[in-house]
Structure formats: C-alpha cells, structure tokens
Amino acid sequence: MKTENLNDLLRGNTYPGRGIVLGRTADGKRAAIAYFIMGRSVNSRNRVFVSQPDGGIITKAFDESKMVDPSLIIYAPVRVPRTGLWIVTNGDQTDTVRDFLAEGKTFEEALRTRTFEPDPPNWTPRISGLVEIADGTLSYRLSILKSDNGNGESAQRFFWEYPQPAAGEGHFLHTYRCDGNPIPSFEGEPEPVVIGDDFDTFTRETWESLNPDNKVSLFTAFLNIETGEAERTAIVNKHE
C-alpha cells in the first residue's frame, strides 16, 4: 500500500470517527501515538480527555448536565500498565486488554471476547492498538472488531502485527470510512502514513487537519525506544 500523508487523509474525510495512529518517528528513536475522537451528536461532542497518573487518559463529560448516555462514550482510551506497554482503544475494551495481559494472555485473546458496539444501525467498530517497547526494540499491533457489512448478527475480527516498524512510518486505523447514515465502517488494512520527528508539529497538524465541526479531543505521545518512557504527551480538547 502507498504511504499517505496523515493530514491529507484527515482533511479529506469529514468523519473518520475515532482514530488510532501508531508508528515510529523519522529519526527512528521514538514511538508515536495519536488517538482522537469526533462527534456528531451533542452527547458525543460533550467530552474532554483528562490525563491520568499512569500517563494514560480517560474521557469525561465537559458539562455533566448535558450528559445523556455515558455507556459508549465514557471510558479510558489509553492505559499504561507498565513502562513501555501502552494500550490505546476506542472503548472499554482498553480494560479488557489490560486485564488479559495481566493474566499472561494476549492482546488477541482479549479482543476475541469482545465485539462491535451495540449502537444500531451503525454498529460502530471497536478499534484497538498495543505498543510494546522492550530491550530497545519497538513493535505494535492493531485490531478492528466490526459487523459484516452492517449485519448486526455477524461479527468480524481483524488483527495486524508490526514487529519491525520502519522509521518514518506509521499506521492509521479509524472507525468509519466516511460520514453517512448509517455511518459506513472502516474497510481494509490500516493505512500506512508518514510520521515525522517533531512532536509539536505532529500534534498541531493532526489537530488542525481534523474537521473543525466534528473534532472533539486529541491525545498524542512520543515514547523513547531505548527506555520505554514517554518523552512528550499532549492533550488537545475543543472544550477547555
């Protein structure tokens, strides 16, 4: 697949929904993470990212009085169970993955117990990523759990593993192919995208490329591949 410019992909899609970007910076020294959420309804847009002591984040209502149904929109998108291990997802499967890993099981085993979101007629896919840094090496995985072409009775599970990610390249996975009613699910493999090596540029350009009406929040991180530690993290919320 052709490696694309992430910002071009975002500018060309008014509603990718929620998205995960994992990759390696152009200098080869850092892992890059981005996670964003978008919303069309008042309930979905009424959210902010809040940092947590482990380095991860949770979603929280910006205005508690406007919160209607928290079941699919309030969760921990990012958990950091230990140095060099980052879980990034678009739902409460973050905690499913964390718990399975704690029991010595795998990312894939955890997600085989889950399915797409119960929100007909969209049947929003669950997207998940796992970043692992150990002994100076980086690997990552991505997954999508989706309906079979909008059939709420049929689930499909896809997994991708990137054990030797190239410098300057990442992969972008998002919930929706584009806007619509119902909203069509993402199709195909995660999209290869260019990853630079300037954190502020990565964060700013990703945020600015998201549709201004639908974007809600963005989280980014650069992790040192030698140590597994986070060098930089950032949260950008539309509501501040």
MOURUR-V297931 format. One record per residue. N is the residue number from 1. RES is the residue in three letters. PHI is phi in degrees with one decimal (none if undefined). Layout:
# MOURUR-V297931
n=N res=RES phi=PHI
n=N res=RES phi=PHI
This chain:
# MOURUR-V297931
n=1 res=MET phi=none
n=2 res=LYS phi=-69.3
n=3 res=THR phi=-77.8
n=4 res=GLU phi=-104.6
n=5 res=ASN phi=-83.9
n=6 res=LEU phi=-55.7
n=7 res=ASN phi=-66.3
n=8 res=ASP phi=-66.1
n=9 res=LEU phi=-61.9
n=10 res=LEU phi=-70.4
n=11 res=ARG phi=-65.9
n=12 res=GLY phi=-88.5
n=13 res=ASN phi=-137.5
n=14 res=THR phi=-70.0
n=15 res=TYR phi=-149.2
n=16 res=PRO phi=-74.7
n=17 res=GLY phi=84.8
n=18 res=ARG phi=-111.6
n=19 res=GLY phi=-139.4
n=20 res=ILE phi=-121.1
n=21 res=VAL phi=-122.1
n=22 res=LEU phi=-126.2
n=23 res=GLY phi=-177.1
n=24 res=ARG phi=-124.6
n=25 res=THR phi=-67.2
n=26 res=ALA phi=-61.3
n=27 res=ASP phi=-81.3
n=28 res=GLY phi=77.4
n=29 res=LYS phi=-96.3
n=30 res=ARG phi=-138.2
n=31 res=ALA phi=-89.6
n=32 res=ALA phi=-115.6
n=33 res=ILE phi=-131.5
n=34 res=ALA phi=-139.9
n=35 res=TYR phi=-138.6
n=36 res=PHE phi=-132.0
n=37 res=ILE phi=-126.3
n=38 res=MET phi=-130.1
n=39 res=GLY phi=-157.8
n=40 res=ARG phi=-107.8
n=41 res=SER phi=-92.7
n=42 res=VAL phi=-59.3
n=43 res=ASN phi=-63.7
n=44 res=SER phi=-69.5
n=45 res=ARG phi=-79.8
n=46 res=ASN phi=-86.7
n=47 res=ARG phi=-141.4
n=48 res=VAL phi=-138.7
n=49 res=PHE phi=-89.4
n=50 res=VAL phi=-128.5
n=51 res=SER phi=-71.1
n=52 res=GLN phi=-122.2
n=53 res=PRO phi=-58.0
n=54 res=ASP phi=-79.2
n=55 res=GLY phi=101.4
n=56 res=GLY phi=-84.3
n=57 res=ILE phi=-142.5
n=58 res=ILE phi=-126.9
n=59 res=THR phi=-93.3
n=60 res=LYS phi=-145.9
n=61 res=ALA phi=-65.5
n=62 res=PHE phi=-71.5
n=63 res=ASP phi=-123.8
n=64 res=GLU phi=-58.6
n=65 res=SER phi=-69.7
n=66 res=LYS phi=-99.0
n=67 res=MET phi=-72.0
n=68 res=VAL phi=-100.8
n=69 res=ASP phi=-138.2
n=70 res=PRO phi=-83.7
n=71 res=SER phi=-58.8
n=72 res=LEU phi=-111.7
n=73 res=ILE phi=-120.3
n=74 res=ILE phi=-109.6
n=75 res=TYR phi=-166.2
n=76 res=ALA phi=-104.6
n=77 res=PRO phi=-68.3
n=78 res=VAL phi=-131.0
n=79 res=ARG phi=-125.0
n=80 res=VAL phi=-127.0
n=81 res=PRO phi=-62.0
n=82 res=ARG phi=-158.7
n=83 res=THR phi=-56.7
n=84 res=GLY phi=86.2
n=85 res=LEU phi=-126.1
n=86 res=TRP phi=-123.8
n=87 res=ILE phi=-109.1
n=88 res=VAL phi=-132.1
n=89 res=THR phi=-145.0
n=90 res=ASN phi=-103.5
n=91 res=GLY phi=-170.9
n=92 res=ASP phi=-74.0
n=93 res=GLN phi=-68.3
n=94 res=THR phi=-52.1
n=95 res=ASP phi=-73.9
n=96 res=THR phi=-61.4
n=97 res=VAL phi=-62.2
n=98 res=ARG phi=-56.2
n=99 res=ASP phi=-67.4
n=100 res=PHE phi=-65.7
n=101 res=LEU phi=-62.1
n=102 res=ALA phi=-64.1
n=103 res=GLU phi=-91.5
n=104 res=GLY phi=82.2
n=105 res=LYS phi=-95.4
n=106 res=THR phi=-108.2
n=107 res=PHE phi=-53.2
n=108 res=GLU phi=-67.3
n=109 res=GLU phi=-60.1
n=110 res=ALA phi=-61.6
n=111 res=LEU phi=-77.5
n=112 res=ARG phi=-71.8
n=113 res=THR phi=-90.7
n=114 res=ARG phi=-119.2
n=115 res=THR phi=-143.5
n=116 res=PHE phi=-66.1
n=117 res=GLU phi=-74.2
n=118 res=PRO phi=-84.0
n=119 res=ASP phi=-128.7
n=120 res=PRO phi=-58.3
n=121 res=PRO phi=-90.2
n=122 res=ASN phi=-78.4
n=123 res=TRP phi=46.1
n=124 res=THR phi=-54.1
n=125 res=PRO phi=-63.6
n=126 res=ARG phi=-96.5
n=127 res=ILE phi=-111.0
n=128 res=SER phi=-145.5
n=129 res=GLY phi=-138.8
n=130 res=LEU phi=-136.0
n=131 res=VAL phi=-109.0
n=132 res=GLU phi=-126.8
n=133 res=ILE phi=-121.6
n=134 res=ALA phi=-152.6
n=135 res=ASP phi=53.5
n=136 res=GLY phi=75.0
n=137 res=THR phi=-121.4
n=138 res=LEU phi=-119.4
n=139 res=SER phi=-141.9
n=140 res=TYR phi=-150.7
n=141 res=ARG phi=-132.9
n=142 res=LEU phi=-136.4
n=143 res=SER phi=-150.7
n=144 res=ILE phi=-134.2
n=145 res=LEU phi=-113.5
n=146 res=LYS phi=-140.3
n=147 res=SER phi=-78.3
n=148 res=ASP phi=-83.1
n=149 res=ASN phi=55.0
n=150 res=GLY phi=86.0
n=151 res=ASN phi=-85.6
n=152 res=GLY phi=-70.4
n=153 res=GLU phi=-98.6
n=154 res=SER phi=-135.5
n=155 res=ALA phi=-100.3
n=156 res=GLN phi=-129.3
n=157 res=ARG phi=-123.4
n=158 res=PHE phi=-126.9
n=159 res=PHE phi=-133.7
n=160 res=TRP phi=-132.3
n=161 res=GLU phi=-123.0
n=162 res=TYR phi=-125.1
n=163 res=PRO phi=-79.0
n=164 res=GLN phi=-135.7
n=165 res=PRO phi=-62.9
n=166 res=ALA phi=-78.4
n=167 res=ALA phi=-62.1
n=168 res=GLY phi=82.3
n=169 res=GLU phi=-130.1
n=170 res=GLY phi=-140.3
n=171 res=HIS phi=-135.1
n=172 res=PHE phi=-115.6
n=173 res=LEU phi=-126.2
n=174 res=HIS phi=-136.1
n=175 res=THR phi=-75.2
n=176 res=TYR phi=-118.7
n=177 res=ARG phi=-69.4
n=178 res=CYS phi=-171.2
n=179 res=ASP phi=-73.0
n=180 res=GLY phi=163.7
n=181 res=ASN phi=-139.9
n=182 res=PRO phi=-67.5
n=183 res=ILE phi=-81.1
n=184 res=PRO phi=-71.8
n=185 res=SER phi=-69.3
n=186 res=PHE phi=-55.9
n=187 res=GLU phi=-129.9
n=188 res=GLY phi=88.9
n=189 res=GLU phi=-82.8
n=190 res=PRO phi=-53.6
n=191 res=GLU phi=-83.3
n=192 res=PRO phi=-66.6
n=193 res=VAL phi=-134.2
n=194 res=VAL phi=-76.1
n=195 res=ILE phi=-119.9
n=196 res=GLY phi=-83.4
n=197 res=ASP phi=-130.1
n=198 res=ASP phi=-108.9
n=199 res=PHE phi=-63.8
n=200 res=ASP phi=-62.5
n=201 res=THR phi=-66.4
n=202 res=PHE phi=-56.1
n=203 res=THR phi=-67.7
n=204 res=ARG phi=-63.2
n=205 res=GLU phi=-69.4
n=206 res=THR phi=-62.9
n=207 res=TRP phi=-64.2
n=208 res=GLU phi=-68.0
n=209 res=SER phi=-83.8
n=210 res=LEU phi=-72.6
n=211 res=ASN phi=-54.8
n=212 res=PRO phi=-64.3
n=213 res=ASP phi=-78.3
n=214 res=ASN phi=-103.5
n=215 res=LYS phi=-70.3
n=216 res=VAL phi=-124.0
n=217 res=SER phi=-152.1
n=218 res=LEU phi=-139.4
n=219 res=PHE phi=-122.5
n=220 res=THR phi=-134.7
n=221 res=ALA phi=-152.7
n=222 res=PHE phi=-117.3
n=223 res=LEU phi=-113.9
n=224 res=ASN phi=-72.9
n=225 res=ILE phi=-73.1
n=226 res=GLU phi=-74.1
n=227 res=THR phi=-108.2
n=228 res=GLY phi=81.2
n=229 res=GLU phi=-80.3
n=230 res=ALA phi=-76.4
n=231 res=GLU phi=-82.7
n=232 res=ARG phi=-143.7
n=233 res=THR phi=-136.2
n=234 res=ALA phi=-149.9
n=235 res=ILE phi=-124.6
n=236 res=VAL phi=-123.3
n=237 res=ASN phi=-115.4
n=238 res=LYS phi=-64.8
n=239 res=HIS phi=-95.2
n=240 res=GLU phi=-122.6
